[in-house]
């Protein structure tokens, strides 16, 4: 089984920065097969992909966050991060980490929520 637990959300002023984390619990051989991404959902809107990893460690970002957000992964700590800078009020949302078993995805396909098998409960980020 795979468990994802997000943390680090909060209230931040426009222009500020915040880092959210996701602790991953899974068997070692399962971890090596997983690829991770971050999604967000604002009230009244669909859940959208923000950033994700490819099989070779390459990254994909939504156009709205490119250059401001950075996804990273610490395998020794089984933790996924999303570093967010130059935050805007429109970044306000519940942020979710997710894991997929499909490795061979490229570009925007990595940001398709239907490709992900496991989800965390989310952490709220409010920019105001």
Buried (B, 14 or more C-beta within 10 A) or exposed (E): EBEBBBEBBEEBEEEEEBBBBBBBEBEEEBBEBBBBBBBBBEEEEEBBBBBBBBEEEEBBBBEEBEEBBBBEBEEEEBBBBBBBBEBEEEBBBBBBBBBBEBEEBEEEBBBBBEBBEBBBEBBEBBBE
